[in-house]
């Protein structure tokens, strides 16, 4: 079976888009020290039209990261600081009465941007989280009796501090499932932190040159859907997800006591979407099992819910996912 997807000139298209993505990565690294994996995931999510949940402690340049992405892609950027007193209207907008005209006018909220940073999403109550997550899912919001479509591409980057911190409302599993990726942001190396300090002391503002556009990102999304996915690769994706639900059926009886809820069908869809974009970034016209492995942990780590027994023994969901990847046969 040929590895080449249908359509003339797809190799040239993939090569040119792949080169463009390399330039975008390089441009963002001009103002972001380290965090290469996080930068790559954000660009992938923009192409796949998914959303990203970033978890990390304060002070790890998450806001700088999102601003750099917006500049590099020439997209509008909005930021919402989530607090316990935030209201849904503060996210999506509201109707305001104009006494001169005697009519209600719509004031749009910060959700009406291409890239929205929902900072510390787990500090706001459920109603506000639901308003944001509905907009993410439907890509539209309703204010009063009017519905408004959101910009495309549209990316919500939600950050959350680790749940151990006080004053947080953990996101329900069904809402977490709407994120394409959950990425853990960690501290950089000693050398990277020295460079961060040096840059901060010069106070030179780095202005990034736009490399991507909304149209080019949407074209990449369409192109990724034309890449070839062999039946055995798709079967591999489904087997990985099924193994999170019934590990014993895949020879992993020891994991059954540790997994409370496995990944949903949305996980299978997102695993293929992300693997396709990964292949595109590598300049290939076909998806390999390695593409699935490359994105697998970030797609699945928030969709596998450990049991109390696992938590008591300090076994985290990503360790369970990693064991499944290690033990499911690769085609």
Buried (B, 14 or more C-beta within 10 A) or exposed (E): EEEEBEEEEBBEBBEEBBEBBEEBBEBBBEBBBBBEEBBBBBBBBBBBBBBBBBBBEEEBBBBBBBBBBBBBBBBEBBBBBBBEEBEBBBBBBBBEEEEEEEEBEEEEBBBBBBBBBBBBBBBBBEEBBBBBBBBBEEEEBEBEEEEBEBBEBBBBBBBBBEEEEEEBBEBEBEBBBBBBBBBBBEEBEEEEEEEBEEEEEEEEEEEBEEBBBBEBBBBBBEBBBBBBBBEEBBEBBBBBBBBBBEBEEBEBEEBEBBBBEBBBEBBBBBBBBBBBBBBBBBBBBBBBBEBBBBBBBBBBBBBBBBBEEBEEEEBBBBBBBBBBBEBBEBB
